[in-house]
Amino acid sequence: MVKWLDNTGVEKDVVVSTRIRIARNLKGYRFPPRMSIEESGKLTEKVLNAMKDFSGNGDYRFIKMNNLSSLDKMAFIEGHIISPGLIQKPDYSSFLLRNDENITIMINEEDHLRIQSLLPGLNFERGWELCNKVDDFLEENLDFAFHENFGYLTCCPTNAGTGLRASVMVHIPSIVMTGYINSLIQGLNKIGLAVRGIYGEGSKAVGNLYQVSNQTTLGDREEIIIEKLNNILHQIINKERAARRTLLEDRKDEIKDRVFRSLGLLKYSRIINSKEAMVHLSNVRLGREMGIIDGIEYDDITKLIIEIQPATIQKSAGQDLAKEERDVKRAELLRKRI
């Protein structure tokens, strides 16, 4: 489970994951919100025929949304494999998933195609390489909607141009605890970056996890957009590390108490809900980042953050569970793994 975390990444003490997503549409088809189910079927078949000859690293499996249970759909969202928008019209949408989960090709979400790469840590170069390889192949075999002035045409005008969204999920508890989070978000917004919650647009930040992404897709080449975001990310990384040092100097006993209380709760609780578990996992990760505790890896904590979510807990149990039953199973999982 959570195969995409099996690879290596850098700056993992701050950056949880890197995602690159490219939006593309085919000429001659209406955008997904306006297309008929017959059109969606024809477009899907066209994409699948094109992908048959793709010799990229790894095999892909094709998954239709209307063949998935509600639990399966939510588990894919919780694992960041697909977007919440993909499940809105299950009769229309589907996706191709590479066997290592580093590439997802979503079909008939808001756009005809959303090509996504997902990697642990800060890894823009590899993420863009993976996405671009799929994009280049499909562009040779499909007729993408493109305008000489506006670039790749998309359902939402804010995605036109490159169609590129590059984002990172960062764990920045020290910035939050030192009171700088609001000014950081305001500053990032002013320079054209979006700050969102754990599942992107419309979601809230939980466990001090935030997604930072570009908002501008028109006017710059993909490499320039990624380079700008990468430069800003290194500034955020430096701010978080500086804030950690400040906390250790000024509030060391308080931080250690917070870390070890959370560690104890995760080790011994018999009932715990997902929100509480996220808070305590964030504190334990902070303890690892500060060198207060060791013996647990960053990727293990990230895997737990995904595996304790409601749908994923139920899939692991192999059955639908009431909320109280999920809370018991979650505590059991955490005791076993922490």
Buried (B, 14 or more C-beta within 10 A) or exposed (E): EBBBBEBEBEBBBBBBBBBBBBBBBBEEBBBBEEBEEEBBBBBBEBBBEBBEEBEEEEEBEBBBBEEBEEBBBBBBBBBBBBBBBBBBBBEBBBBBBBEBBBBBBBBBBBBBBBBBBBBBBBBBEBBBEBBBBBBEBBBEBBEBBBEEEEBBBBBEEEBBBBBBBBBBBBBBBBBBBBEBBEEBBEBBEEEEBBBBBBBBEEEEBBBBBBBBBBEBBBEBEBBEBBBBBBEBBEEBBEBBBEBBEEBBEEBEEEBBEBBBEBBEBBBEBEEBBBEBBBBBBBBBBBBBBBEBBEEBEBBBBBBBBBBBBBBBBBBBBEEEBEEEBBBBBBBBBBBEBB
